[in-house]
Amino acid sequence: MAQTTLYLLKNLATDVATPIPSNTTSALGRHGAAVLPLHIVNAQVSRHQADLVHAHGSLLLTSRGKHATAVVRGGVVIRVDERARDVRAGDAIVLCAARLLAAPAGPVAFEDGDAAFAVVVDDG
């Protein structure tokens, strides 16, 4: 039987890690409305900011919110829209990304208000 990879979203402000359920689509958004309990209170994050699909060992992110969503991979900020983007371990998902998208190129520094989450693999 094939082993399913267990991915976690680790809040970059609090270090709290939340498992991403396998074979499902999880809504990411502001506290109280989303499927995953990410405890986001930033009003700039929509109640349903993005969908994160975890299926067949892959992760796909689609933006659904009013405000910008992004993935940061290797220091590069990638805007996410209604077309699904692949997400990998080591990436960061940023649900309040306007500041990062407007910033000049250079090192990416996250702030508490960014609602940023690292994608990590649970090594068990």
C-alpha positions as a Markdown table, in Angstrom:
| # | Residue | x | y | z |
|---|---|---|---|---|
| 1 | Met | 0.0 | 0.0 | 0.0 |
| 2 | Ala | 1.4 | 3.4 | -1.0 |
| 3 | Gln | 2.1 | 5.8 | 1.8 |
| 4 | Thr | 0.3 | 9.2 | 1.7 |
| 5 | Thr | 2.5 | 12.3 | 2.4 |
| 6 | Leu | 1.2 | 14.3 | 5.3 |
| 7 | Tyr | 1.5 | 18.0 | 4.6 |
| 8 | Leu | 1.1 | 20.7 | 7.3 |
| 9 | Leu | 0.6 | 24.4 | 7.0 |
| 10 | Lys | 2.9 | 26.1 | 9.6 |
| 11 | Asn | 1.9 | 29.6 | 10.6 |
| 12 | Leu | 5.0 | 31.7 | 10.1 |
| 13 | Ala | 3.9 | 34.1 | 12.9 |
| 14 | Thr | 3.0 | 31.6 | 15.6 |
| 15 | Asp | 4.7 | 28.3 | 14.5 |
| 16 | Val | 1.4 | 26.5 | 14.9 |
| 17 | Ala | 1.1 | 23.6 | 12.4 |
| 18 | Thr | -2.2 | 22.4 | 11.0 |
| 19 | Pro | -2.5 | 19.2 | 9.0 |
| 20 | Ile | -3.8 | 19.4 | 5.4 |
| 21 | Pro | -6.4 | 16.6 | 5.0 |
| 22 | Ser | -5.6 | 14.1 | 2.1 |
| 23 | Asn | -7.9 | 13.6 | -0.9 |
| 24 | Thr | -10.0 | 16.8 | -0.2 |
| 25 | Thr | -10.3 | 20.4 | -1.0 |
| 26 | Ser | -9.8 | 22.7 | 2.0 |
| 27 | Ala | -11.0 | 26.3 | 2.2 |
| 28 | Leu | -8.4 | 28.7 | 3.5 |
| 29 | Gly | -9.6 | 32.0 | 5.0 |
| 30 | Arg | -10.4 | 34.2 | 7.9 |
| 31 | His | -11.3 | 32.6 | 11.3 |
| 32 | Gly | -14.7 | 31.0 | 11.7 |
| 33 | Ala | -15.4 | 30.5 | 8.0 |
| 34 | Ala | -12.8 | 28.2 | 6.6 |
| 35 | Val | -12.5 | 24.5 | 6.8 |
| 36 | Leu | -8.9 | 24.5 | 8.2 |
| 37 | Pro | -8.6 | 26.1 | 11.6 |
| 38 | Leu | -5.9 | 28.5 | 10.8 |
| 39 | His | -7.1 | 31.2 | 13.2 |
| 40 | Ile | -6.7 | 34.2 | 10.8 |
| 41 | Val | -8.2 | 37.4 | 12.1 |
| 42 | Asn | -6.8 | 39.8 | 9.5 |
| 43 | Ala | -9.8 | 41.6 | 7.8 |
| 44 | Gln | -7.8 | 41.8 | 4.5 |
| 45 | Val | -8.1 | 38.0 | 4.2 |
| 46 | Ser | -11.5 | 36.9 | 2.8 |
| 47 | Arg | -13.6 | 34.3 | 4.6 |
| 48 | His | -12.9 | 32.0 | 1.7 |
| 49 | Gln | -9.6 | 33.4 | 0.4 |
| 50 | Ala | -8.3 | 30.2 | -1.4 |
| 51 | Asp | -8.9 | 26.6 | -2.0 |
| 52 | Leu | -6.1 | 24.1 | -1.3 |
| 53 | Val | -6.5 | 20.7 | -3.0 |
| 54 | His | -4.5 | 17.8 | -1.6 |
| 55 | Ala | -4.9 | 14.8 | -4.0 |
| 56 | His | -2.7 | 12.1 | -5.3 |
| 57 | Gly | 0.3 | 13.4 | -3.3 |
| 58 | Ser | 0.1 | 16.9 | -4.9 |
| 59 | Leu | -1.1 | 20.3 | -3.6 |
| 60 | Leu | -2.9 | 22.8 | -5.8 |
| 61 | Leu | -3.8 | 26.3 | -4.7 |
| 62 | Thr | -6.5 | 28.5 | -6.3 |
| 63 | Ser | -7.3 | 32.0 | -5.2 |
| 64 | Arg | -11.0 | 32.7 | -4.4 |
| 65 | Gly | -10.8 | 35.9 | -2.3 |
| 66 | Lys | -11.2 | 39.6 | -3.1 |
| 67 | His | -7.5 | 40.3 | -2.2 |
| 68 | Ala | -4.3 | 38.9 | -3.6 |
| 69 | Thr | -3.0 | 35.5 | -2.7 |
| 70 | Ala | 0.6 | 34.3 | -3.5 |
| 71 | Val | 3.0 | 31.5 | -3.2 |
| 72 | Val | 6.6 | 32.3 | -2.3 |
| 73 | Arg | 9.1 | 29.7 | -3.7 |
| 74 | Gly | 12.8 | 30.1 | -3.4 |
| 75 | Gly | 12.4 | 33.9 | -2.6 |
| 76 | Val | 10.2 | 34.5 | -5.6 |
| 77 | Val | 6.7 | 35.8 | -5.0 |
| 78 | Ile | 4.2 | 34.2 | -7.4 |
| 79 | Arg | 0.7 | 35.7 | -7.7 |
| 80 | Val | -2.1 | 33.0 | -7.5 |
| 81 | Asp | -5.4 | 33.6 | -9.3 |
| 82 | Glu | -8.3 | 31.4 | -10.4 |
| 83 | Arg | -6.0 | 29.1 | -12.2 |
| 84 | Ala | -4.6 | 26.4 | -9.9 |
| 85 | Arg | -0.9 | 26.7 | -9.0 |
| 86 | Asp | 1.1 | 23.8 | -7.7 |
| 87 | Val | 2.4 | 24.1 | -4.2 |
| 88 | Arg | 5.4 | 22.2 | -2.8 |
| 89 | Ala | 7.0 | 21.5 | 0.6 |
| 90 | Gly | 9.2 | 24.5 | 1.3 |
| 91 | Asp | 6.8 | 27.0 | -0.3 |
| 92 | Ala | 5.0 | 29.6 | 1.7 |
| 93 | Ile | 1.3 | 30.4 | 1.0 |
| 94 | Val | 0.5 | 34.1 | 1.7 |
| 95 | Leu | -3.2 | 34.9 | 2.0 |
| 96 | Cys | -2.7 | 38.7 | 2.4 |
| 97 | Ala | -0.1 | 39.2 | -0.3 |
| 98 | Ala | -0.6 | 42.8 | -1.6 |
| 99 | Arg | 2.4 | 44.1 | 0.3 |
| 100 | Leu | 4.7 | 41.3 | -1.0 |
| 101 | Leu | 3.4 | 41.7 | -4.6 |
| 102 | Ala | 4.1 | 45.4 | -4.5 |
| 103 | Ala | 7.5 | 45.2 | -2.9 |
| 104 | Pro | 10.7 | 45.5 | -5.0 |
| 105 | Ala | 12.6 | 42.4 | -5.9 |
| 106 | Gly | 14.8 | 41.2 | -3.1 |
| 107 | Pro | 14.8 | 39.1 | 0.0 |
| 108 | Val | 11.2 | 38.3 | 1.2 |
| 109 | Ala | 10.5 | 39.2 | 4.8 |
| 110 | Phe | 7.1 | 38.1 | 6.2 |
| 111 | Glu | 5.1 | 40.2 | 8.6 |
| 112 | Asp | 2.4 | 39.1 | 11.0 |
| 113 | Gly | -0.4 | 40.6 | 8.9 |
| 114 | Asp | 0.6 | 38.7 | 5.8 |
| 115 | Ala | -1.2 | 35.5 | 7.0 |
| 116 | Ala | 1.7 | 33.4 | 5.7 |
| 117 | Phe | 2.0 | 29.7 | 6.1 |
| 118 | Ala | 5.0 | 27.4 | 5.3 |
| 119 | Val | 4.1 | 24.1 | 3.6 |
| 120 | Val | 6.0 | 21.4 | 5.5 |
| 121 | Val | 6.0 | 17.6 | 5.4 |
| 122 | Asp | 5.3 | 15.7 | 8.6 |
| 123 | Asp | 8.2 | 13.3 | 9.0 |
| 124 | Gly | 6.3 | 11.5 | 11.7 |
